[in-house]
Amino acid sequence: MEDHILNEPAPAYHKAYYTIQEYLEMENASPEKHEYYRGGIFAMAGAGRKHNVIFKNMLGRLYMQLQGRPCQPYGSDLRVHIPENTLFTYPDISIICGDIVSSPEDAETAVAPTVLIEILSRSTRDYDRGGKFKLYRDIPALKEYILIDSESINIEVFRLNATGHWELEEYKTPDENLRIKAIDTMIAIHEIYEGTKLTV
């Protein structure tokens, strides 16, 4: 896998290589979020207004629909680790079925999400669709990867099929319902984009 799959390293960190424990010590003391990949530490982009509105809508709908069920949604404060490729990151929304399984490197970091959701912005769109999706596909438990555009009504759902291949389903109009098959849930597209002015 290419070395430059992520964004440019955070300028505050000048070492060529950090161990995972060095990253975790620095990250737990930092007010900002950073990703870790193969010894590098990378700054994460901030979120705009529409991104935050969509995040609130989506997490709220998921919370209501999944109450009392074995799969639960978590926001972007939950750090996720992929031991298969070393990545530590903070997905916008993670859905985990059953108990949260901790990373072998850090008890506060989760592994094995069933569904991951990223809200796209101009600065993260290419990374979330490309390099990050390549890394996410190394998660054995992952069944669906959902990309929600914050600049237009456009949702892409990458779903693992019965033969182990990823299939794409797209939603482009506010009168459709987003289907999250892995957790047997439907959410109206207009509810996801409510308050963004993109549905009028």
N, C-alpha and C positions, 0 to 999 in steps of 0.2 A: 504493500500500500504506500502511496506516495507520501513523502514527509510533509508536504505543504497542503495537506487536505483541509486544515483549519485556517482561520484568519491569521493575520500577522501577530507575532508575540507581543504581549503587553510591554510597552517601553520601560516600565518600572523595574522589570526583571531582566538582568543582563547576563545571567549565567547561561551557558549552552545547554546544560542538562540539570534537571531537578529530579530527585527521587519522589516517589508518591508521598512519603511521609513529610518531606520538606514542603511539598505543595499543600498538603492538608494543614500543616502547622501555619503556614502563611495565609491560607484561605480562611481558616477559622478565626484569624485575627483581622481580616480585611473587611472594610465596609462595602467593598464592591465584589462582584462575582467574577470568577475566572474559570475557564476550562483548563483541563490538563490532558495532554496527549503525548505519549512517547517522550517524556522528559521535558516537554515545553509547556509553558503557562501562557494562556491566551485570554485577553480581555474580552468580555462579553458586551455586546452593544446594548444601549439603553432602549426603552420602549416608548413609543409615541402615544398620543391620546387615543386614537382608534384602536391601537393594539390593546391598551388597557381596558377599553370598553368591551371589546370582544372577549378578552380574557375573563372579565367579571361575568359576562353573560354566559359563557360556556361553562365555567367552573360552577356557577350557581345552578344552571340547568342540570348538570351532571350530579351535583350534590343532592338535589331534590329527587331525581329519578333513581339514584342508587342507594338511597337510605334503606337500611336494613338488608341490603344485598351483599354478597361476598366480595364484590369488586368495588373499590372506592377511589375517588379522584383526589389528586394532590396537586398543589400549585407549584410555582417556580422556585419556592424556597427548598423544595426537596431535591437534594443532590442525588444524581444517579451515576453509578459506576458500571462500566462494561469491562469485566476482567479479561475478556477475550481479546481486546485491543488496547487496553489501558485507559480509555477515555473516562474522564469525570466531567459531568456537565449538569446543567439545570434546565430540563425541558419545561416549556410553558405549562403543560399539564401532563401528569403521568397518571395512568389508571392501573392500579395494582390489585390483583385478585388473590384473596387469601391474606395471610399475615405478611407484613413487610419483611423481606429477607435482607439482612444487612450485608454490606460489602465485607469481604474478608480483610480489607484494609482499614475499614472505618465503620464503627457501629452506627453512626448517624447518617450513613450514606446507603441508599437502597440499590438493589439489583433486581432483575427479573420483572420489569413492567410488562403488562399485556398490551396496553395501548399507549402510544405517545402522541401528543398534539403540540404542534408548533404554530405560532401565529406569525405570518410572514410580514416583514417590513422591507423597505427598499434595501437596507444595509445587510439584511440576513437572508433574503430570498434565495440567492444562488447557493449559498452554503447549506441552508436547510434542505433544499431540494437535491443537492449533489453530495458533497463530502460528508455532511452529517448523516444523511440517509444511508450512505455506505457503511458508516460506523454503527448506526442503529441496527442494521440488518444482521450484525453479529450477535444480537441478543437472542438466545434460544427461546425465551418465553414470548417474544414480541409477535403479535398477530396483526396489528393494524398501526399504520402511521398516517396521521391526519395533518394536512397543511391548510391553514385558513388564511387567505389573503386579507390584509387589513386595508388595502387600497381599492379593492373591487370585490363584488360578490363572486367568489371563486374558491371552492373548497375541493381539494384533491385527497382522496382516500386510497392509500396503498394497502391492499389486503392480501395476506398470505393465503393462497388457495390450497386445495387438498393435495396437489402434487408438489408443494413446496416452492411455488413461483409467486412473485408479487404481481397482483393485478391492480389496475387503476380504475377508480370510479370518480367521476367529476360532478360537481353541483355548481350551477351558474345562475340560478334564478331564486328569488326570495320565497316563492310558493312551494318549493320542494322541502323534503324532510331528509336530514342527514341520518343515514343508517350506520350505526356502529355495531357491526355484526358480532364482534367478539364478546360484547357485553349485552347483546340483545336490547339495544336502546335506539330510539328515534328522537331527534331534536329538530324542530322547525328552523329552517335557515333564517327566516325573518327574525326569529328570537335571538339567534346568534349575533346578527348584525344590528339589533335594536340599539338606537342611540348613536349610530355612526353616520346617519344621514345618507347611507349608501342604498337604502331600500326605497327611497322616495324619488 
